[in-house]
Amino acid sequence: MKPQVKIQYIIALAAFIAAIGFGIAGFITPPPGEVHDSVLYLVAQFLLLTASILGVGAMFASQKISLQKKLQLLHGKEEDNEEHQ
């Protein structure tokens, strides 16, 4: 494994662990059970960093494109049915 890829995985793991840690800390600190918006934003940023390093964003984009194609095909079929009636 290349050193650059190894560093990316280490950063992704550290960001994921930090996100979990800040999420738990948000529930524990006073007032208990209420998480401040800044903590939620920080957790979201850490999880986004982890996902982008691991390539989850590219996987989602390809699914989004295929979903758009399916919706276009479905929409086209509905128009055909309306024309025939």
Contacts in CASP RR format, 6 or more apart in sequence:
PFRMAT RR
TARGET T0000
AUTHOR 0000-0000-0000
METHOD contacts of the structure
MODEL  1
MKPQVKIQYIIALAAFIAAIGFGIAGFITPPPGEVHDSVLYLVAQFLLLT
ASILGVGAMFASQKISLQKKLQLLHGKEEDNEEHQ
8 53 0 8 1.000
9 53 0 8 1.000
11 49 0 8 1.000
11 53 0 8 1.000
12 49 0 8 1.000
12 50 0 8 1.000
12 53 0 8 1.000
12 54 0 8 1.000
13 50 0 8 1.000
15 46 0 8 1.000
15 47 0 8 1.000
15 49 0 8 1.000
15 50 0 8 1.000
15 53 0 8 1.000
16 46 0 8 1.000
16 47 0 8 1.000
16 50 0 8 1.000
18 46 0 8 1.000
19 42 0 8 1.000
19 43 0 8 1.000
19 46 0 8 1.000
19 47 0 8 1.000
19 50 0 8 1.000
22 39 0 8 1.000
22 42 0 8 1.000
22 43 0 8 1.000
22 46 0 8 1.000
23 35 0 8 1.000
23 39 0 8 1.000
23 43 0 8 1.000
25 39 0 8 1.000
26 33 0 8 1.000
26 35 0 8 1.000
26 36 0 8 1.000
26 39 0 8 1.000
27 33 0 8 1.000
27 35 0 8 1.000
51 57 0 8 1.000
END
